[in-house]
Structures are given as structure tokens and as C-alpha cells.
């Protein structure tokens, strides 16, 4: 991993499943200007789910499919100001803050909050 930092962000979120998007929503509401990298599958595993758990997700009394749920969560995160990007975290230096995360084997992002 390169030691050269390409970008510094206040809050970096890796992954775009329900937890990632929820973190982006709350971090945005806290004015942390989060940057979220979607990873290999935007929306995470739930983006494939058409039955089961998403059908019982709170706030959807008639149920919802995984892809619909992920799209709603993404829209809400963007509405509050999250910066959603496509990319894969390929390396991490978590020894001490600030943390350095390499995206797609090339870009190094430095962050205090991960």
C-alpha cells in the first residue's frame, strides 16, 4: 500500500448494505460529511433479496424487496448529504488514527472516523 494520501475525509464508510447506508444517514445528519464506498455489490447482499428479511423491515407495513429497500436507503443518505461512490477497499492501515484506506488498489484516503 502506498503511503501517499490522495484525499482526506472526515468520515469514511465502507460498504453499502443496510448498515452502511444507515451509518451514512446518521453521519450526514451529524454533519460529518461522510463518504461511502459501495464495494463489490452496491446495496450489499440485500440488493439480491426479493423475499424474507426485507419483507419485514420496519416502516414498510406491506413489505418491501431488498432492491427497493436499498434504493430507498441510498436516496435517504444522498438527501442528507452523503457522498456515495463506487469503489472497493483493497487495503487498510488501521494501526492508529488517522486511518489510511486504499480504494481500488490506487487511491489512498485518510480518515479519523471509519
Secondary structure, DSSP 8 states (H G I E B T S, - for coil): ------EEEEEEEE--SHHHHHHHHHHHHTT--EEEE--SSTTGGGGG-SSSGGGG-TT-TT---HHHHHHHHHHHHHHTT-EEE---EEEEE-SSSSEEEEETTTEEEEEEE-
